[in-house]
Amino acid sequence: MARWKRWAREFLPPDPLGGIQSGVTRQFNAKEAFKVYLAGHLVGALKLTIPDAAKILNDLKPWLKSQGFFQIHARPTLNGARNMPQHFLFIHPENEQQFSYCIRTVIQTETVENDISVKRTTFSETHMGPSKSNGDEGHPVYGHVIAVTRLYTDFLNKIEVV
């Protein structure tokens, strides 16, 4: 709970209804809650700094909004939020506080060979950031990967329990 409060203070604007010492509990809307959850994942699981996580959130805000990640959808299915394709976000550090992104969206997955569980996946790629190359040759060999749709589904499942 303490980490959530800290991340909310770091990644959201000041609470319009009260400050830290006001005694008023902050209310979150869907956009704010998922923003803090994603930022917490960047800081807690991927070990990014708070300024880097804030930069990544700011860079990805238009894309996240356009894909519906700032809205509460109907109850998630086993494969993710209803009618939402699987998105994988590749974050590549460029230089100090600059990142390039490759977003892979799964279009179709089909089984090629049943005996050895070989599958073929077709996906689209969207490139954002300073290095908008259309391939892996322009990216460094290291970076971070987030299964954004799965993270969002996990978020929806957790708030449904509450």
KAWORA-V132738 format. One record per residue. RES is the residue in three letters. SS is DSSP state (@ for helix, = for strand, . for the rest). Layout:
BEGIN
((RES & SS) (RES & SS))
END
This chain:
BEGIN
((MET & .) (ALA & @) (ARG & @) (TRP & @) (LYS & @) (ARG & @) (TRP & @) (ALA & @) (ARG & @) (GLU & @) (PHE & @) (LEU & .) (PRO & .) (PRO & .) (ASP & .) (PRO & .) (LEU & .) (GLY & .) (GLY & .) (ILE & .) (GLN & .) (SER & .) (GLY & .) (VAL & .) (THR & .) (ARG & .) (GLN & .) (PHE & .) (ASN & .) (ALA & @) (LYS & @) (GLU & @) (ALA & @) (PHE & @) (LYS & @) (VAL & @) (TYR & @) (LEU & @) (ALA & @) (GLY & @) (HIS & @) (LEU & @) (VAL & @) (GLY & @) (ALA & .) (LEU & .) (LYS & .) (LEU & .) (THR & .) (ILE & @) (PRO & @) (ASP & @) (ALA & @) (ALA & @) (LYS & @) (ILE & @) (LEU & @) (ASN & @) (ASP & @) (LEU & @) (LYS & @) (PRO & @) (TRP & @) (LEU & @) (LYS & @) (SER & @) (GLN & .) (GLY & .) (PHE & .) (PHE & .) (GLN & .) (ILE & .) (HIS & .) (ALA & .) (ARG & .) (PRO & .) (THR & =) (LEU & .) (ASN & .) (GLY & =) (ALA & .) (ARG & .) (ASN & .) (MET & .) (PRO & .) (GLN & .) (HIS & =) (PHE & =) (LEU & =) (PHE & =) (ILE & =) (HIS & =) (PRO & =) (GLU & =) (ASN & =) (GLU & .) (GLN & .) (GLN & =) (PHE & =) (SER & =) (TYR & =) (CYS & =) (ILE & =) (ARG & =) (THR & =) (VAL & =) (ILE & =) (GLN & =) (THR & =) (GLU & =) (THR & =) (VAL & =) (GLU & =) (ASN & .) (ASP & .) (ILE & .) (SER & .) (VAL & =) (LYS & =) (ARG & =) (THR & =) (THR & =) (PHE & =) (SER & =) (GLU & =) (THR & =) (HIS & =) (MET & =) (GLY & =) (PRO & .) (SER & .) (LYS & .) (SER & .) (ASN & .) (GLY & .) (ASP & @) (GLU & @) (GLY & @) (HIS & .) (PRO & .) (VAL & .) (TYR & .) (GLY & .) (HIS & =) (VAL & =) (ILE & =) (ALA & =) (VAL & @) (THR & @) (ARG & @) (LEU & @) (TYR & @) (THR & @) (ASP & @) (PHE & @) (LEU & @) (ASN & @) (LYS & @) (ILE & @) (GLU & @) (VAL & @) (VAL & .))
END
